[in-house]
Amino acid sequence: MPIRAPDHSDEDVATAQAGPSVVGTNRAPTLLTLEASALSGYDAISSLSVWRRPSLPKGRLYRVLVILFAVGGLIAGTGATNDNPPGGGRYADPVAEFTAGVIPEARRAQLTAYATQAGISVDEAMSNYAWQTPFAHLVNQIREGYPNDFAGAQIKDDLTAWIAFSGKAPAGAAASIRSFPRSVQIIEGRGFTEAELTQAVIEAHASAMSNSKVSDAISYPDIATGALIVTVAPRERVTDPSEKNAIVALLRLELPATVSSADVVYNVVDVIAGKTFENVGGGTHMPSCTAGFVIKKGSNRNMSTAGHCPDDTYIDDIDFDDDAIALTSAVAHQGEWGDLQRNTIESGHTLVNTFRYDSGDGDFQYVYDTGVPVLGQRLWRYGAATGSWNERVYKLSVSKGQYDRLVAMHRSDGAGGDSGGPWYDGTTAYGLVHGAKRIGLFMRELFTPVHHMDDAFPGWQVATS
């Protein structure tokens, strides 16, 4: 099955494509230039643009949330392609791997297929996309190393990127960015951290969902401005603008003290369209869902999928001659850490760190790493119903109904049966399919990031060996 290239010619680019802006001040940001050296085999950095905001509004009351990121899980299968570096072993650091000029074979094959489908050269595909997962790893290194400073990051139009900080960029973080073989903009003076913004949107969303007049809500932060976007659907249809304003006024009054009302943008709509793809492990097929990644805790291994998928199901995949392999639900999580489930497999079968990436016989590859998605990053998805597909990250930290910390993509191409399937890039695992929801003008596919596996199921991670 070919990898389909989505068309975003009519994309609404409001906040997702917003560039550096100064919030709460008419003063222009200060632009500094840092020189960086060229690195063999990749585009050299001629300069790093550093935006400093002179001032920001005071009075943010957000509680700081310390997010613990964990390694997450993969799937059983055969016929995988080994992406070990020459001489054996594994590249432990994708940033160092990319800096050394190495593009793993799985990612090369993936981008070659995408180039054919998109009508661009293989060199262009490599130049535009091979750097994105290494960049995401760089972002997560900075996120974990400087949690009180990191304020978000974005890949823009597959070509450029920025990393932001609440105040001045720490010297160590700036040095790491300077050493990355791609031009990256540094934005300073956001006035908030990513963790604070994530916690704030969760609290604003929970407050809206608890209101008796609200039947549904979807919420996310705009990391470029610090605004919290909360869209609600009333239990009874409301058309009069004054009635909508009354609902918004009530929601503002009910906000917890930790969230500033001035930072919340409310939208009132008739209905929020959405669906879950309930019809399946890593990447193998199940009767009504798709298996995700094999996960492990010590010597124990389970199969992951979406939490809303049926309990006690089975794998029914062409690579196993369509023999039913029983799965027994151990525990499901649907809430604070997304939409996750882990399952035990019947005796006589071994779960290994591979996953299905396409619909053909033997279309499996290894998982060697997990990643934390970055705004604007292009990722790939496999689902039993619709096969292989790729899309860019639209929003992070999305709350939908009872689910928090979901990731939204620019569009949705999924269908019933894709739920639980893997989101990945090459041999790096990123997430499990949840479903889709209308955000703004379009239906957006949603997934649960696998780096939250350990938060939902303590001690469990995606198997990378």
C-alpha positions in Angstrom: 0.0 0.0 0.0 1.5 3.4 -1.0 2.2 6.0 1.7 -0.3 8.8 0.9 0.7 12.4 1.0 -2.0 14.7 2.5 -2.9 18.0 0.8 -2.9 21.1 3.1 -3.4 23.7 0.4 -6.5 24.9 2.2 -5.2 24.5 5.8 -6.3 27.0 8.4 -2.9 28.3 9.6 -4.0 30.6 12.4 -2.2 29.7 15.6 -0.4 26.6 14.3 1.7 28.7 11.9 2.1 31.8 14.0 5.6 33.1 14.1 7.5 34.7 17.0 5.2 37.4 18.6 5.4 39.8 21.5 2.5 39.3 23.9 1.4 42.2 25.9 3.9 44.7 24.6 4.3 46.9 21.5 8.0 46.8 21.7 9.8 44.8 19.0 11.8 41.7 20.1 15.5 41.9 20.2 17.3 39.8 17.5 20.7 38.4 18.3 22.8 36.3 16.0 24.9 33.3 17.1 27.5 31.9 14.7 27.5 28.1 14.1 29.9 25.9 12.3 29.1 23.7 9.3 28.8 20.0 9.7 29.6 17.6 7.0 26.8 15.9 5.1 24.0 18.3 6.1 22.8 21.9 5.7 25.2 24.1 7.7 23.8 26.6 10.1 24.7 30.1 9.0 23.2 31.7 12.1 20.8 31.1 15.0 18.2 33.7 15.4 17.5 34.5 19.1 14.3 36.4 19.8 14.1 38.1 23.2 10.9 39.6 24.5 11.6 42.6 26.7 8.5 42.2 28.8 5.4 40.1 29.3 2.2 40.5 31.4 2.5 39.6 35.0 0.2 37.6 37.2 0.1 34.0 35.8 -1.1 31.8 38.6 -0.4 28.4 37.0 0.8 25.6 39.1 4.0 23.9 37.9 3.5 20.4 36.7 6.6 18.2 36.7 6.1 15.8 33.8 7.9 12.5 34.0 8.7 11.2 30.5 9.2 7.5 30.1 10.2 5.2 27.3 7.2 3.5 25.7 6.2 0.1 23.8 6.0 -2.0 20.5 4.6 -5.1 18.7 5.1 -8.7 17.7 6.0 -9.7 14.2 8.5 -11.2 11.9 10.5 -10.2 8.9 11.8 -6.9 10.4 14.7 -4.9 8.8 17.6 -4.4 11.2 18.8 -0.7 11.4 21.9 -1.3 13.5 24.9 0.9 12.6 27.9 -0.6 10.9 29.9 -2.9 13.1 26.9 -3.9 15.3 25.3 -2.3 18.3 22.8 0.5 18.3 22.9 4.3 18.1 21.8 5.3 21.6 21.4 9.0 20.7 19.5 10.0 17.5 20.9 13.5 17.8 24.5 12.2 17.7 23.5 9.8 14.9 22.1 12.6 12.7 25.1 14.8 13.5 27.3 12.0 12.3 25.5 11.9 9.0 23.6 8.7 9.6 20.1 8.2 8.3 18.7 4.7 9.4 17.6 2.5 6.5 14.0 2.3 7.7 13.7 6.0 7.6 15.4 6.1 4.1 12.9 3.6 2.8 10.0 5.5 4.3 11.1 8.8 2.9 11.9 7.3 -0.6 8.3 6.0 -0.7 7.0 9.4 0.4 9.0 11.2 -2.3 7.5 9.1 -5.0 4.0 9.7 -3.7 4.5 13.4 -3.2 6.2 13.9 -6.6 9.5 15.3 -5.1 13.1 14.1 -5.3 14.5 11.6 -2.7 17.1 14.2 -1.9 14.4 16.8 -1.1 12.5 14.3 1.0 15.7 13.5 3.0 16.5 17.2 3.4 13.0 18.1 4.5 12.2 15.2 6.9 15.2 13.1 8.0 16.2 15.8 10.5 12.8 15.9 12.3 13.0 12.9 14.7 16.6 13.9 15.7 15.3 17.4 16.3 12.5 16.0 18.5 15.1 14.2 20.5 17.1 17.4 20.9 13.9 19.1 22.1 13.2 16.4 24.7 16.8 16.6 26.0 16.2 20.3 26.6 12.8 19.7 28.0 14.1 17.2 30.6 17.3 19.1 31.2 15.7 22.5 31.7 12.1 21.9 32.8 11.8 25.3 34.5 12.9 27.1 31.3 11.6 25.2 28.4 8.5 26.8 26.8 7.8 24.7 23.7 9.1 24.0 20.2 7.8 23.8 16.7 8.8 22.6 13.2 7.4 25.0 10.7 6.4 23.8 7.2 8.8 20.9 7.4 11.8 23.3 6.8 12.5 25.5 9.9 12.2 25.2 13.6 12.2 27.1 16.8 12.7 26.4 20.5 11.3 28.7 23.2 12.2 29.5 26.8 10.2 31.2 29.6 13.1 33.7 30.2 16.7 33.7 28.9 17.9 30.5 27.2 20.2 28.6 29.5 23.8 28.6 28.2 23.8 24.8 28.0 20.6 24.6 26.0 21.8 27.3 23.6 25.1 25.3 23.1 23.2 22.1 22.3 21.0 24.0 19.8 24.1 25.5 18.2 25.6 22.1 17.7 22.6 20.7 15.8 23.2 20.6 12.0 20.1 22.5 11.1 19.1 26.2 11.5 17.0 26.6 14.7 15.5 29.8 16.1 15.7 30.5 19.8 12.8 32.4 21.3 13.3 33.9 24.8 10.9 35.6 27.3 7.8 33.6 26.8 6.8 34.2 30.4 5.6 30.6 31.0 6.9 27.0 30.7 5.5 24.1 28.7 4.6 22.3 31.9 2.7 25.2 33.3 0.8 25.6 30.1 -0.1 21.9 29.9 -1.4 21.9 33.5 -3.4 25.1 32.9 -5.2 23.7 29.9 -6.0 20.5 31.8 -7.6 22.5 34.6 -9.5 24.8 32.3 -10.8 21.8 30.3 -11.9 20.0 33.5 -13.7 23.1 34.7 -15.6 23.4 31.5 -16.5 19.7 31.4 -17.9 19.9 35.0 -20.4 22.6 34.1 -23.9 21.3 33.9 -24.7 23.3 30.7 -21.8 21.7 28.8 -22.1 18.3 27.0 -18.7 18.2 25.4 -15.4 20.1 25.2 -12.1 20.0 23.4 -9.2 22.2 24.6 -5.5 22.8 23.8 -2.8 25.4 24.5 -1.4 27.8 21.9 2.3 27.5 22.7 3.2 30.5 20.6 1.1 32.9 22.7 0.2 31.1 25.9 -3.5 31.3 25.2 -5.7 28.3 26.3 -8.3 27.5 23.6 -11.5 25.9 25.0 -14.3 24.9 22.7 -17.6 23.8 24.3 -20.9 22.3 23.1 -23.9 23.1 25.3 -26.4 20.4 26.3 -29.1 22.4 24.6 -28.6 24.2 21.3 -27.7 27.9 21.7 -27.9 30.3 18.8 -28.4 33.7 20.4 -25.1 35.4 20.9 -26.1 36.8 24.2 -26.9 33.3 25.5 -23.5 32.1 24.3 -21.8 35.0 26.0 -23.7 34.1 29.2 -22.3 30.6 29.1 -18.8 31.9 28.6 -19.2 34.3 31.5 -20.3 31.4 33.7 -17.3 29.3 32.6 -14.9 32.2 33.4 -16.4 32.5 36.9 -15.9 28.8 37.5 -12.2 28.7 36.5 -9.9 27.5 39.2 -7.8 30.3 40.8 -4.7 28.7 39.3 -5.8 29.7 35.8 -6.0 33.3 34.7 -9.3 34.1 32.9 -7.5 36.5 30.6 -5.5 33.6 29.1 -8.6 31.5 28.1 -10.3 31.9 24.8 -13.7 30.3 24.7 -15.7 29.1 21.7 -19.3 27.9 21.9 -20.5 25.6 19.1 -23.6 23.5 18.4 -21.8 20.2 18.4 -18.2 18.9 18.4 -18.0 16.2 15.7 -15.8 13.3 16.5 -15.2 9.5 16.4 -13.0 6.8 17.7 -11.6 4.2 15.4 -13.0 1.2 17.2 -12.7 -1.4 14.5 -6.9 -3.4 15.2 -0.6 -5.5 16.8 2.7 -3.6 17.2 0.6 -2.8 14.2 -0.9 -6.3 13.9 -4.6 -6.7 13.1 -7.3 -7.3 15.7 -11.0 -7.7 15.0 -12.0 -4.2 15.8 -8.7 -2.3 16.5 -5.0 -2.4 15.7 -2.3 -3.5 18.1 0.1 -0.8 19.1 3.6 -1.5 20.4 5.0 -4.3 22.6 5.7 -2.9 26.0 7.8 -4.3 28.9 8.3 -4.1 32.6 11.4 -6.0 33.6 11.1 -9.4 32.0 7.4 -9.2 31.5 5.9 -8.2 28.1 2.4 -7.0 27.1 0.8 -5.7 23.9 -0.4 -2.2 24.0 -3.4 -0.7 22.2 -6.0 2.0 22.8 -7.8 2.0 26.1 -11.3 2.2 24.4 -10.6 -1.0 22.4 -12.5 -4.1 23.5 -11.3 -6.3 26.4 -10.1 -9.8 25.8 -9.7 -9.9 22.1 -7.2 -11.5 19.7 -4.7 -10.9 17.0 -5.9 -12.0 13.5 -3.1 -11.1 11.1 -1.9 -12.5 7.7 1.6 -12.9 9.0 0.2 -15.5 11.4 -1.9 -17.3 8.8 -4.9 -15.6 10.2 -4.7 -17.9 13.3 -6.4 -16.2 16.3 -3.8 -15.4 19.0 -5.7 -14.6 22.2 -5.1 -11.3 24.1 -6.4 -10.7 27.6 -6.8 -7.2 28.8 -4.7 -6.6 31.9 -5.7 -2.9 32.5 -6.9 0.1 30.6 -6.4 3.8 31.2 -8.7 6.4 29.8 -8.0 9.8 31.3 -5.1 11.9 32.6 -2.5 10.2 30.4 -4.6 9.5 27.3 -6.1 6.4 25.9 -4.0 3.3 26.7 -4.5 -0.5 27.3 -2.1 -3.3 27.9 -2.8 -7.0 27.2 -1.2 -10.3 27.9 -0.8 -12.8 25.1 -1.6 -16.5 25.2 1.2 -18.9 26.0 3.4 -20.2 23.3 3.9 -16.8 21.7 6.7 -14.3 22.3 6.3 -10.5 22.0 9.2 -8.8 20.4 10.2 -5.2 19.6 8.8 -5.0 16.0 5.7 -3.4 14.5 3.8 -3.6 11.3 4.3 -0.5 9.1 2.3 -1.6 6.0 -0.2 -4.2 4.9 2.0 -6.7 3.0 3.3 -10.0 4.1 6.4 -9.4 6.4 6.0 -5.6 6.5 7.5 -5.3 10.0 10.4 -3.3 11.3 12.2 -3.0 14.6 11.5 -0.3 17.3 14.8 0.9 18.8 13.7 4.2 20.4 10.8 6.3 21.6 10.3 10.0 20.9 8.3 12.9 22.2 6.4 14.7 19.3 7.2 18.3 18.4 4.6 20.8 16.9 4.9 20.6 13.1 6.8 17.3 13.0 5.8 14.8 10.3 5.1 11.3 11.6 3.8 8.1 10.1 0.8 6.0 11.2 -0.3 2.4 10.5 -3.9 1.2 11.0 -5.5 -2.1 10.1 -8.4 -0.3 8.4 -6.6 2.3 6.3 -3.0 1.2 6.2 0.0 3.6 6.0 -0.4 7.4 6.2 1.6 10.4 7.2 0.8 13.8 8.7 2.2 16.8 10.6 1.6 17.5 14.3 -1.1 20.2 14.7 -1.5 20.6 18.5 0.0 19.2 21.6 -1.5 18.7 25.1 -5.1 18.4 23.7 -7.9 17.5 26.2 -10.9 15.8 24.7 -13.8 14.7 27.0 -12.2 12.5 29.7 -8.9 12.2 27.9 -5.9 14.6 28.5 -2.4 15.0 26.9 -3.5 13.8 23.4 -1.7 14.9 20.2 -3.7 16.3 17.3 -2.6 16.0 13.7 -3.4 18.4 10.9 -6.0 16.1 9.3 -7.7 12.7 9.8 -7.5 9.9 7.3 -8.4 7.1 9.7 -11.4 4.8 10.0 -13.0 2.2 12.3 -10.3 -0.4 13.0 -7.3 1.9 13.2 -7.6 2.6 16.9 -4.5 1.6 18.9 -2.2 1.5 15.9 1.3 2.8 15.9 2.4 6.4 15.2 6.2 6.3 14.4 9.1 7.7 12.4 11.5 5.0 11.1 12.4 2.9 14.1 11.2 5.5 16.7 7.8 5.0 18.4 5.7 8.1 19.1 2.1 7.1 19.9 -1.0 5.0 19.6 -4.1 6.0 17.5 -7.0 7.3 19.6 -9.5 8.6 17.0 -10.5 12.0 15.5 -12.2 15.2 16.6 -13.1 18.4 14.9 -10.8 21.2 15.9 -11.3 24.5 14.1 -12.4 23.8 10.5 -11.2 20.2 10.1 -11.4 16.7 11.6 -8.0 16.0 13.2 -6.6 12.6 14.0 -5.6 12.2 17.7 -3.1 9.9 19.3 -1.7 9.1 22.8 2.0 9.8 23.1 3.8 6.6 24.2 6.2 8.5 26.5 3.3 8.6 28.9 3.1 4.8 29.1 5.0 4.8 32.4 2.7 7.4 33.9 -0.4 5.4 33.0 1.1 2.0 33.9 4.1 2.5 36.3 7.2 0.7 35.2 5.9 -0.2 31.7 7.8 1.1 28.7 7.8 0.5 24.9 10.1 -2.5 24.3 13.2 -1.3 22.3 15.1 -4.5 22.5 
